[in-house]
Amino acid sequence: MRLSHPITDNGVLVAAAALGDSGWFLLAIDTRLEELDRVNFPSVEAVERAARNYLRRNHPTSTPAWRQGRPQGQQQAA
């Protein structure tokens, strides 16, 4: 059994860091991280940082509607 550590992004499990013979490696659960699957890293922190940075850079999230404000021309109900 390998030592592992879950990696989450905004509360969602996206990958796991597992200890292997050559250090820590990433096991992609989220398909957006397939390019990093089985890549070796020196530490759990490096795996987490790489996964989160990859998601931010290559798959930015859209701003939720509630943060965008009201659409133009829409008035508040009186």
N, C-alpha and C positions, 0 to 999 in steps of 0.2 A: 504494500500500500504506500503510495506517494504522499508526501506532505504537500498540501495545496492551500491556496488562499483565494477566496472569491473576489472578483473585481466587479464593482457596480458603477453605473453611471446614472445619476438622477434616480437612485433607488431601484434600478433594474439590473439584474445580473447579466453582464455582457461577456464575461470571460472568467477564466481561472488561471492563477499562476501556480505552476507545479514545479516541485524540486526534482531535477533530473541529474544525470551524471555530470553534465557540463554547466551546472547552475540552474537558474530558474528559467522556465519557458512558459509561453502563453498558450492556453487552450481556448480558442475562439468558440464562443457559444452564439454570439450575435454574428450573423453572416457579414455584416459590415466590417468585421475584423479579420476576415479570412486571410488577408495578406500578411498578417502578423502571426497566424497560427503556427505553432511549433518553433518560433524564433526564440533564441536564447538571450537572456539578460542576466546581469550580475546580481540583481536583488529583486525582491518582491516590489519594492518602491519603484524600481526602473520599469517593471512590467506594467504596473498601474499607470505610471506617468505616460508611457508609450501608448497604451490603449486609449486613455482619455484624450491625449493630444491628437492621436490619429482620428478619433471620432470628431473632435472639434474642428480639425483642419479639413477633413474630407467629407464629413456628414453633419454640417451645422444644422441645428434645430431651428425651425421657424418660430417666430415670436407668436405666443398664444394670442388669440383674438382678444381676450380680456386685457391684455397689456397694450394693444394697439390703439385703444381709445375708440370713440365713436366714428363711424364712417362719415365722410363729408356730406353735409346737407341734412343730416339726421338731427332732429331737435329733441330735447328732453321733454317727456310728457309733463303736462302741467297738472 
